[in-house]
Amino acid sequence: MTTIKEVIQNLPNIFKPEKAKGWNRIILFDLEGEEPSQWTLTIENGTASIEEGNTKQPKLTILGKSEHIVQMFTGEVPPMKLVNAKLIKMKGPMMDAIAFSGLWNIPKK
């Protein structure tokens, strides 16, 4: 089973910079579940970087269980299915939540 750490640390590799032109944001993953943890994702000038912990003031917070984030980014479960089932919640501007979902090259299973 893929761990949340592996999935989160892989985000810069599946990031689509062309979808983030002019979109600089701090995003916090605040996770419970099998692997409770916090991760700060910084998207700035077309690059994505990740730090363990809540290291900066986020504009968007993603809440949920770590196993659901793993399922989302590995392509096991479509992101909108998790959001619609309220298994993953996003706190912050709705436009940022919508933009966030298009930034990733998620494998299709």
Backbone as ProteinMPNN parsed JSONL, in Angstrom:
{"seq_chain_A": "MTTIKEVIQNLPNIFKPEKAKGWNRIILFDLEGEEPSQWTLTIENGTASIEEGNTKQPKLTILGKSEHIVQMFTGEVPPMKLVNAKLIKMKGPMMDAIAFSGLWNIPKK", "coords_chain_A": {"N_chain_A": [[0.851, -1.196, 0.0], [0.542, 2.171, -0.825], [2.012, 4.903, 0.894], [0.911, 7.866, 2.671], [2.935, 9.727, 2.847], [4.603, 9.066, 0.662], [2.856, 9.628, -1.455], [2.254, 12.396, -1.082], [4.823, 13.521, -1.233], [5.333, 13.013, -3.861], [3.82, 14.799, -5.268], [5.015, 17.187, -6.493], [6.054, 15.956, -8.786], [3.868, 15.161, -10.309], [2.63, 17.457, -10.86], [1.144, 19.956, -12.909], [2.509, 22.493, -14.344], [1.712, 24.293, -16.353], [-0.963, 24.679, -15.914], [-1.077, 26.315, -13.77], [-0.395, 28.946, -14.154], [0.385, 32.101, -12.962], [-0.863, 31.521, -10.594], [-0.384, 31.504, -7.433], [-0.177, 29.894, -4.465], [-0.674, 28.814, -1.058], [-1.232, 25.724, 0.287], [-2.75, 23.675, 2.621], [-2.616, 20.378, 3.683], [-4.526, 18.765, 5.902], [-4.681, 16.1, 7.652], [-6.39, 13.166, 8.792], [-7.085, 9.837, 9.985], [-5.58, 6.744, 8.848], [-2.916, 7.541, 8.614], [-2.313, 10.09, 10.203], [-1.472, 13.444, 9.569], [0.154, 16.552, 8.693], [0.711, 18.616, 5.895], [2.365, 21.062, 3.993], [1.782, 22.552, 0.998], [3.318, 24.404, -1.442], [2.639, 26.426, -4.096], [4.191, 28.158, -6.471], [5.192, 30.492, -8.836], [5.003, 28.625, -10.979], [6.002, 26.265, -9.929], [5.86, 23.453, -7.702], [6.159, 22.741, -4.308], [6.787, 20.828, -1.348], [6.327, 20.591, 2.166], [6.756, 19.038, 5.289], [4.354, 19.277, 7.867], [2.558, 22.14, 9.247], [3.525, 24.811, 7.908], [3.251, 27.357, 6.829], [0.941, 30.101, 6.409], [-2.06, 28.961, 5.202], [-4.012, 29.376, 2.169], [-5.87, 27.713, 1.191], [-7.325, 24.857, 2.587], [-7.135, 21.396, 2.81], [-9.057, 18.865, 3.954], [-9.419, 15.664, 5.452], [-9.265, 12.051, 5.423], [-6.144, 10.383, 5.446], [-5.948, 8.073, 3.875], [-7.862, 8.51, 1.9], [-6.811, 10.624, 0.451], [-4.577, 9.368, -0.594], [-5.897, 7.49, -2.236], [-7.071, 9.276, -4.037], [-4.867, 10.623, -5.353], [-3.491, 8.48, -6.449], [-5.127, 7.586, -8.343], [-6.992, 5.697, -7.805], [-9.568, 6.282, -6.856], [-11.839, 8.56, -8.288], [-11.278, 12.09, -7.913], [-13.567, 13.865, -7.661], [-15.554, 12.135, -6.842], [-14.791, 11.504, -4.255], [-14.958, 14.042, -3.099], [-17.677, 14.689, -3.497], [-18.829, 12.729, -1.907], [-18.226, 13.726, 0.48], [-15.89, 12.92, 1.719], [-13.495, 14.064, 1.361], [-12.758, 17.343, 2.15], [-12.7, 20.789, 1.294], [-11.476, 23.788, 2.466], [-11.781, 27.122, 2.082], [-11.428, 29.601, -0.563], [-13.807, 28.937, -3.101], [-13.139, 29.04, -5.823], [-10.407, 28.568, -5.732], [-10.384, 25.94, -4.833], [-11.547, 24.651, -7.014], [-9.67, 25.255, -9.022], [-7.439, 23.946, -7.953], [-8.011, 21.236, -8.339], [-7.472, 20.815, -11.019], [-4.74, 20.784, -11.36], [-3.141, 18.532, -11.467], [-1.595, 15.586, -12.744], [-3.145, 12.996, -12.65], [-3.089, 9.501, -12.463], [-5.158, 7.312, -14.435], [-7.239, 4.717, -13.443]], "CA_chain_A": [[0.0, 0.0, 0.0], [1.268, 3.441, -0.91], [1.827, 5.717, 2.099], [0.583, 9.271, 2.431], [4.2, 10.445, 2.649], [5.022, 8.834, -0.721], [1.926, 10.339, -2.34], [2.429, 13.847, -0.935], [6.146, 13.912, -1.73], [5.321, 12.855, -5.311], [3.004, 15.846, -5.891], [5.758, 18.017, -7.458], [6.3, 15.191, -10.014], [2.64, 15.044, -11.109], [2.127, 18.826, -10.986], [1.088, 20.483, -14.278], [2.766, 23.935, -14.175], [0.981, 25.1, -17.336], [-2.303, 24.933, -15.372], [-0.96, 27.162, -12.585], [0.199, 30.247, -14.509], [-0.096, 33.217, -12.157], [-1.632, 31.003, -9.456], [0.534, 31.25, -6.326], [-0.997, 29.565, -3.3], [-0.235, 27.92, 0.009], [-2.31, 24.77, 0.534], [-2.46, 22.787, 3.75], [-3.3, 19.091, 3.828], [-4.71, 18.51, 7.332], [-5.201, 14.755, 7.47], [-6.647, 12.228, 9.889], [-7.142, 8.489, 9.43], [-4.509, 5.776, 9.092], [-1.631, 8.247, 8.737], [-2.589, 11.503, 10.473], [-0.309, 14.297, 9.316], [-0.081, 17.841, 8.039], [1.676, 18.899, 4.841], [2.173, 22.36, 3.362], [2.105, 22.576, -0.421], [3.495, 25.765, -1.954], [2.65, 26.561, -5.551], [4.707, 29.513, -6.692], [5.923, 30.698, -10.093], [5.009, 27.428, -11.812], [6.607, 25.094, -9.29], [5.191, 22.953, -6.503], [7.081, 22.174, -3.319], [6.054, 20.278, -0.21], [7.028, 20.55, 3.452], [5.983, 18.351, 6.322], [3.866, 20.156, 8.914], [1.835, 23.361, 8.891], [4.672, 25.721, 7.982], [2.903, 28.691, 6.342], [-0.492, 30.389, 6.475], [-2.664, 28.491, 3.951], [-5.183, 30.026, 1.576], [-6.792, 26.603, 0.981], [-7.033, 23.711, 3.447], [-7.774, 20.155, 2.387], [-9.305, 18.051, 5.142], [-9.92, 14.323, 5.18], [-8.429, 10.945, 5.884], [-4.955, 10.192, 4.607], [-6.175, 7.014, 2.893], [-8.631, 9.048, 0.785], [-5.874, 11.416, -0.357], [-3.804, 8.361, -1.333], [-6.775, 6.974, -3.297], [-7.274, 10.335, -5.024], [-3.681, 10.914, -6.155], [-3.018, 7.284, -7.152], [-6.1, 7.303, -9.379], [-7.873, 4.606, -7.378], [-10.925, 6.829, -6.774], [-11.853, 9.901, -8.877], [-11.351, 13.145, -6.893], [-14.915, 14.398, -7.434], [-16.321, 11.123, -6.108], [-14.415, 11.684, -2.84], [-15.482, 15.343, -2.658], [-19.139, 14.582, -3.442], [-19.179, 11.873, -0.769], [-17.768, 14.473, 1.665], [-14.752, 12.233, 2.322], [-12.459, 15.099, 1.309], [-13.367, 18.674, 2.201], [-11.789, 21.892, 1.036], [-11.863, 24.992, 3.194], [-11.135, 28.272, 1.461], [-12.176, 30.091, -1.718], [-14.299, 27.901, -4.004], [-12.371, 29.094, -7.072], [-9.119, 27.914, -5.48], [-10.653, 24.5, -4.755], [-11.768, 24.196, -8.393], [-8.382, 25.343, -9.715], [-6.556, 22.926, -7.388], [-8.301, 19.914, -8.89], [-6.94, 20.693, -12.373], [-3.285, 20.969, -11.368], [-2.442, 17.269, -11.271], [-1.628, 14.541, -13.746], [-3.516, 11.827, -11.842], [-3.278, 8.329, -13.324], [-6.513, 6.745, -14.531], [-7.203, 3.266, -13.197]], "C_chain_A": [[0.888, 1.247, 0.0], [0.979, 4.269, 0.343], [1.486, 7.154, 1.715], [1.859, 10.068, 2.164], [4.683, 10.285, 1.202], [4.159, 9.632, -1.694], [2.172, 11.846, -2.292], [3.78, 14.285, -1.506], [6.254, 13.763, -3.246], [4.544, 13.98, -6.009], [3.797, 16.744, -6.846], [6.001, 17.3, -8.794], [5.054, 15.076, -10.901], [1.959, 16.404, -11.309], [2.192, 19.273, -12.446], [1.266, 22.003, -14.213], [1.999, 24.809, -15.159], [-0.426, 25.438, -16.865], [-2.279, 25.927, -14.21], [-0.35, 28.531, -12.89], [-0.441, 31.364, -13.688], [-0.865, 32.798, -10.911], [-0.649, 30.613, -8.363], [-0.284, 31.059, -5.063], [-0.236, 28.7, -2.306], [-1.439, 27.034, 0.324], [-1.871, 23.833, 1.651], [-3.289, 21.509, 3.613], [-3.339, 18.803, 5.323], [-5.438, 17.168, 7.436], [-5.336, 13.967, 8.766], [-6.506, 10.828, 9.301], [-5.937, 7.647, 9.779], [-3.153, 6.435, 9.305], [-1.883, 9.729, 8.971], [-1.318, 12.342, 10.281], [-0.775, 15.619, 8.72], [1.066, 18.07, 7.06], [1.349, 20.257, 4.238], [2.686, 22.285, 1.934], [2.188, 24.037, -0.852], [3.551, 25.7, -3.47], [3.024, 28.007, -5.834], [5.527, 29.548, -7.978], [6.083, 29.408, -10.902], [5.704, 26.221, -11.224], [5.795, 24.719, -8.043], [6.247, 22.37, -5.577], [6.268, 21.784, -2.081], [6.938, 20.287, 1.038], [6.14, 19.808, 4.434], [5.604, 19.354, 7.403], [3.1, 21.342, 8.341], [2.844, 24.492, 9.014], [4.373, 27.148, 7.538], [1.397, 28.866, 6.45], [-1.155, 29.959, 5.161], [-3.812, 29.374, 3.475], [-6.285, 28.984, 1.382], [-6.363, 25.454, 1.881], [-7.826, 22.516, 2.946], [-7.833, 19.239, 3.603], [-9.822, 16.681, 4.726], [-8.992, 13.284, 5.769], [-7.29, 10.726, 4.903], [-5.202, 9.134, 3.533], [-6.991, 7.505, 1.691], [-7.761, 9.917, -0.13], [-5.007, 10.48, -1.19], [-4.638, 7.836, -2.502], [-6.957, 7.996, -4.415], [-6.064, 10.483, -5.938], [-3.068, 9.691, -6.833], [-3.992, 6.88, -8.255], [-7.071, 6.188, -9.034], [-9.344, 5.051, -7.34], [-10.896, 8.233, -7.385], [-12.034, 10.981, -7.796], [-12.768, 13.644, -6.616], [-15.802, 13.412, -6.679], [-16.049, 11.258, -4.604], [-14.984, 12.99, -2.292], [-17.001, 15.264, -2.506], [-19.615, 13.729, -2.279], [-18.774, 12.512, 0.565], [-16.666, 13.737, 2.434], [-13.52, 13.125, 2.306], [-13.188, 16.433, 1.277], [-12.293, 19.712, 1.938], [-12.333, 23.141, 1.7], [-11.063, 26.156, 2.622], [-11.964, 28.705, 0.269], [-12.549, 28.96, -2.684], [-13.499, 27.878, -5.311], [-11.002, 28.438, -6.912], [-9.294, 26.4, -5.438], [-10.836, 23.928, -6.164], [-10.44, 24.191, -9.16], [-7.439, 24.236, -9.249], [-6.768, 21.585, -8.082], [-7.729, 19.724, -10.296], [-5.429, 20.742, -12.48], [-2.48, 19.68, -11.447], [-2.636, 16.304, -12.427], [-1.874, 13.227, -12.994], [-3.718, 10.643, -12.775], [-4.727, 7.86, -13.322], [-6.401, 5.244, -14.318], [-8.468, 2.623, -13.711]], "O_chain_A": [[1.861, 1.335, 0.749], [-0.163, 4.331, 0.8], [1.736, 7.594, 0.593], [1.858, 10.984, 1.341], [5.123, 11.255, 0.586], [4.668, 10.236, -2.639], [2.284, 12.496, -3.331], [3.865, 15.307, -2.187], [7.164, 14.322, -3.857], [4.611, 14.095, -7.233], [3.296, 17.045, -7.93], [6.139, 17.957, -9.826], [5.175, 14.912, -12.115], [0.859, 16.488, -11.855], [3.174, 19.003, -13.138], [0.286, 22.73, -14.045], [1.667, 25.95, -14.839], [-1.028, 26.389, -17.363], [-3.331, 26.336, -13.72], [0.155, 29.2, -11.989], [-1.658, 31.547, -13.715], [-1.46, 33.642, -10.242], [-0.134, 29.495, -8.37], [-1.003, 31.965, -4.64], [0.694, 27.971, -2.651], [-2.531, 27.533, 0.594], [-0.773, 23.276, 1.627], [-4.508, 21.56, 3.446], [-2.293, 18.617, 5.945], [-6.662, 17.109, 7.32], [-4.529, 14.081, 9.688], [-5.886, 10.647, 8.252], [-5.342, 7.796, 10.846], [-2.335, 5.945, 10.084], [-1.696, 10.543, 8.066], [-0.243, 11.992, 10.767], [-1.924, 15.776, 8.308], [2.224, 17.767, 7.346], [0.182, 20.567, 3.998], [3.857, 21.995, 1.689], [1.25, 24.809, -0.654], [4.392, 25.013, -4.05], [2.299, 28.943, -5.495], [6.433, 28.739, -8.177], [7.155, 29.131, -11.441], [5.972, 25.252, -11.934], [5.14, 25.559, -7.427], [7.115, 21.607, -6.002], [5.205, 22.344, -1.813], [8.139, 20.024, 0.968], [4.917, 19.94, 4.405], [6.421, 20.179, 7.81], [3.008, 21.522, 7.126], [3.006, 25.07, 10.089], [5.148, 28.059, 7.83], [0.661, 27.887, 6.569], [-0.852, 30.525, 4.111], [-4.488, 30.028, 4.269], [-7.473, 29.309, 1.404], [-5.182, 25.111, 1.936], [-9.027, 22.608, 2.692], [-6.812, 18.888, 4.195], [-10.576, 16.559, 3.76], [-8.062, 13.597, 6.513], [-7.454, 10.867, 3.691], [-4.724, 9.272, 2.407], [-6.836, 6.983, 0.587], [-7.96, 9.938, -1.345], [-4.73, 10.761, -2.356], [-4.146, 7.747, -3.627], [-6.995, 7.638, -5.592], [-6.206, 10.471, -7.161], [-2.211, 9.841, -7.704], [-3.724, 5.949, -9.014], [-7.879, 5.78, -9.869], [-10.241, 4.306, -7.733], [-10.02, 9.026, -7.041], [-12.838, 10.816, -6.878], [-13.137, 13.828, -5.457], [-16.706, 13.824, -5.953], [-16.962, 11.142, -3.786], [-15.44, 13.038, -1.15], [-17.55, 15.72, -1.503], [-20.685, 13.976, -1.723], [-18.953, 11.923, 1.631], [-16.524, 13.907, 3.645], [-12.615, 12.97, 3.126], [-14.111, 16.634, 0.488], [-11.132, 19.538, 2.309], [-13.496, 23.505, 1.521], [-9.833, 26.171, 2.673], [-13.087, 28.233, 0.096], [-11.709, 28.133, -3.037], [-13.215, 26.804, -5.842], [-10.494, 27.823, -7.849], [-8.453, 25.66, -5.949], [-10.336, 22.845, -6.468], [-10.13, 23.229, -9.863], [-6.719, 23.652, -10.06], [-5.804, 20.879, -8.377], [-7.522, 18.589, -10.724], [-4.89, 20.741, -13.587], [-1.25, 19.729, -11.488], [-3.716, 16.224, -13.012], [-0.949, 12.455, -12.737], [-4.435, 10.754, -13.77], [-5.432, 7.998, -12.322], [-5.569, 4.58, -14.938], [-8.633, 1.409, -13.599]]}, "name": "protein", "num_of_chains": 1, "seq": "MTTIKEVIQNLPNIFKPEKAKGWNRIILFDLEGEEPSQWTLTIENGTASIEEGNTKQPKLTILGKSEHIVQMFTGEVPPMKLVNAKLIKMKGPMMDAIAFSGLWNIPKK"}
